[in-house]
Amino acid sequence: MSGSTRYEEIVQILCEDPEVRSTIAGGMKRFGASGELRIGGKMFAFSSKGRLIVKLPQRKVAALIADGRGQPCVMGRGRTMREWVVIGPEWQSEWLSIVMESRDFVSGDGIK
């Protein structure tokens, strides 16, 4: 399954929560991204080039990078985003749980 298809499935699951919104159904897209997921107006996940990009606590980002499941999220002119991590399509089986952890973190329901 392609990363884009898996991400679209995850968006459908997460959007069952009335507090979660997505741009897949229309609206502004940024960062060349597909389907920003937002809760409380704050973005917590999106897909770009078949990869998942999520916002998580810095220590979780560091752990995902250290164990090889994630890569640093570099935006614009080489700025590394400390609370964002890129998860490749080879880890699709973990995407849903990672996105849910991101949602909880951004909404304030998760450990910071």
N, C-alpha and C positions, 0 to 999 in steps of 0.2 A: 504494500500500500504506500502511496506517495505521502510525503510529509504534509502536503497541502490537504489531501483527503482526510488524513488522520486529524489534523487541526480542525477542519470543518466539523468533524464528528464531536470533538471536544467542545467546540463552541456551542453546538446544539445541546449538549448535556449541561454545560454551565449556564446557558441562557434559560434553563428551566427555573432557575432562581430569579425571581422578579427584580432583584437588586442588581443583577449583572446585565450589562449591555454590550453589544458588539457592533462593529462597523461592517461586518460581512453583509448585513441586510441593507446597507447603504450608509452614506455619510462620509465624513472626511477620512482620508487615509494619510498617514504620515510615515516617514522613514522607509518608503517603498514597501510598506507592510500590508498584510492582509488580515482583516478581522481583529482589530484591537479589542481586547476584552477589558471592560472597565467595571469598577464597583465604587459607588459613592463618587462618581466623576473622576476617579483615579485609574489610570491604566495599570494593568498588572500582567498582561501577556499579549503577545502578537506573534505572527508567523512571517518569516521573510526567507525567500529562497529555499523553501522546504524545511526550514529549521524553526524551532520554537525558541522564543526569547521571553524570559520571565523576570519579574522583579522578586527578589528574595532578600533575607537578611545577609549582610556582608559575609558572615561566617559560613552560611549555607552555600553562598556563591563560591567562596574559597574551597569548601569541601568538595563541591561538584567538579570544580576545575582540578583539584588535587587528585581525585580518583578517576579522572579521565572521562567523566560523563559530560562535562561542560567545557566551554571555552569562554574567555573574557568577551564581553560585549563592548565593542569599540564603535563609537559613533562619530559622525562628522569628520573632523580633521584629526583623527587619532585619539580622541578622548575616551578613555576606558571608564565605563559606567560601573561603579563599585557595587551597586545593588542589582545589577542586571547580569544575566548569564545566558549564553547561547547553548541550546541542547540540540545536537544533530539528529537526523532522521534515524540513525541506527539505535537510538534510545526511545523510539516511539512507544514501546510498551510501558514506559514510565511517564510519558507526557501527562496523562490525566492526573496522576497523583501530584506531580510537580506543579501543574497549573492550579490545582486545588489548594496546595500549600501556599502558592503565590497569592491567590485570592484571599486566603485567611490572613496572610501577612499584611496585605495592603488595606484590608477592611478593619484591621486592628484586632481580629479574632485569633491571630496566630502569635507565636513567640517571636519577639523582636530581636 
